[in-house]
Amino acid sequence: MLGTAGTSAGQEDPEASITFNDQISDGSSVTVGKIETEVEARFIIRDQDSNGIGGQVTFDAGTAVEEYEVDLSTELTEAETLSANLYDSSGSNIARDTARITVGDPGEFASGIGPTLVEADPAAGFNYPYSVLPKRRFVNCAESWTNRANAGVVTE
């Protein structure tokens, strides 16, 4: 009889879920919107290189938490995409979600207006993505901050 790697034949994958939304952080912590698991599971926050940088806690079976704040062991100094992960007792990843974390004082940004990621559009002359970060009190669009990633030299 053939089975799926990491599970026994006829055994269903455990039910678990994570909701991890894009957010503004001071760089020392992040908030995971929701964590649910029907089995005992190890939780960890990972950076883009898969290094564990926060969380590292085990949740009991039947756990459901909301707005779970995680202190980071490595402070973020710039915007980065992180992943929130749940692993079962065999080490298999049973739930994962990613979020773009923008570093800054949340008071620096206009209420209700968060950072905006502008995707690369080579046809329009933007070869790299960039973030637009509005100030708290801006009079016109010229006062918005831009985290420039497209800082190459024009070669026309």
N, C-alpha and C positions, 0 to 999 in steps of 0.2 A: 504494500500500500504506500503511495506517495503522500508526503505531507509538505507543508510550506515551511521554509527555513524559519527557525525560531519558534514554531508552534507545533503542537502535536496534531496529527490528522484528526479532523472533526472538531478541533478546539477553535472557538472564535477569538478574534483579537479583542483585547480588553477595551472597554469604553473609556475614553479620556479625551478631554478637549482643553484648549488654551485660547484665550482671546488677548492679544497683545497689540495695542494700537499705537500708531505714530504719536509722538509726544515731545514736549519741551521739557528738558531736565537740567538741573544744575550740574549734572555730570557725576554726582555721587550716588544717585539712586534712580530707579525706574519703577513704574507702576504697571503691573499686569492686571488687565481688566477682569479676567475670570479664569479660574483653574478648577477643573472638575475631573475626578478620577474614581472609577469603580474598583480599582485594584491599588494595592500599595505601590507608590511610584516615587522615584527620585526626581526632583526638580532642579534645574540649573539654567542660568542665563549664559549664553555664549556670544562672543564677538564674531566679527567677520572671518577670523582665522580659526574658528571653532574652539578657542580657549575659553575655559570656564571663568567667568568674571563676577558671578554673583549668584545668590540663591542657595544652592547646594543644601537642600533640605529634603527630607522624606515626608510625603503625605500619606496618611492612612487611607485604606480603602473606604470609599464612600465620602471622601472629602470634596467640598465645594466651597471655594472662597472667591470673594470679589474684591477688587481694588487692593490687590496684594502688593505692598511696597517692598522692593528688593534693594538692599544696600549693595553697591558694587565694590568688589575688592580692588578693581583697577578703575580709577576715575577717568571718565571720558573728557577729552579736551576739545573735541570737534564732533560734528555730526557723524553718526555711524548707524548702520543697520545691525541690530542685535536680534538674537533668536531666544525664545523661551521654550524650554524642552521638558518633556516628561519621559522617564525611562522606567520600564518594568523591572522586576527582580532579575531577569536574565540579561538586562542591559540593552534591550531593544527600545528604540525611540517609539513611543506610542502616541505622542502628540507634540506638535511643533507649530509655532507661529512666529512671524518676524515683524519688527517695527522699526521705523526710522526714528532715531533719537536725535533731536536737535539740542545742542548744548547752549544754554543761556539762562538768564534770570527770567522766569515767566512774567515778571512785572515789566520787562523791557518791551514786550510785545502788545499790540493793540488787543483789547478785550474781544474775544470771539473771532479774531483773525490770526490764525497760526501761520507757521512757515509754509511756503508754497514751493514744491519741487517742480522745476521746469525741466522736462525731459530734453535730451539732445535732439536737435533737428538740423542735421547737416545741410539739408536743402535750403534752410533759412539762414545758414551761416553760424549756427550754434552747434559746435562739434562735441560739447560736453554738457552734462546736466548741471544745473545750478539751483541754489535756493534763494528765494526772496523772503526776507524777514522784515515785516513792517514794524515801525517804531510805535510806541504807545500812543503818542499824540502827533500825528503827522498832518500837515496842512495840505500837501500835495504829494503826488507819487514820486517826485524827485527826492523826497526825504526817506524813501524806503531803503533798507540795507540790502545789499546783494553780496552773497558769499560767492565770489567769482571763481569758477573752476575753468572757464574758457578764457584764460589769460594769454593765449598764444599771440604771435605777431601776425598782423595782416600782411598778406603777400599778394597784393593785387597787381 
